[in-house]
């Protein structure tokens, strides 16, 4: 069965400092992995996705994530946080076993301090 | 143009009422979904349709009934609303299902349902 674990429910960083949001997955098949962002009272927007191509994936707004099969991780990073990055972030796994499901992590709330 | 649009955005209603949330996508996708997000922000799939055919039906009370008149629309009807139905409901779509590459899900803006 597929699953995804976001290791931190809340992360606080100062503006201008690096961001690290952690995600570990479990999948019986080659997974596709996604990061979505949700700003308050808004829908979910795709930040980036991994689909078995390059293991380092670059997304929008300066975010990137690295797929590490040996560690079953797909952590999201950004070199320098901006106030507008404050939001809820979701790691998502979709494997190809035919279950047709996208499984969401429980989310990480990113707070950016001035 | 909004890719996935759902209406209404906000809905306040009394217990026992019946309500519908409509969803339309103009992306030409084959697959549409309904997700429920609870107060702790946890997202759980409720239903998925592929080309008007129901393919995912999670353990959702049968008071919830999805209807897909065509592959661009997936509406959610809820009968006899209960307090616990209060949540944000997201409609979403993706190009196709079961493909060899991860298809991106595109979400609507959400419908905030409050049952009083």
Interface residues (C-beta under 8 A of the other chain):
Chain A: X31 X32 X33 X34 X36 X38 X41 X42 X43 X44 X45 X46 X49 X50 X51 X52 X88 X90 X92 X94 X96 X98 X100 X101 X102 X104 X106 X107 X109
Chain B: X4 X31 X33 X35 X40 X41 X42 X43 X44 X45 X48 X50 X55 X56 X90 X97 X98 X100 X101 X102 X103 X104 X105 X106 X107 X108 X109 X110 X112
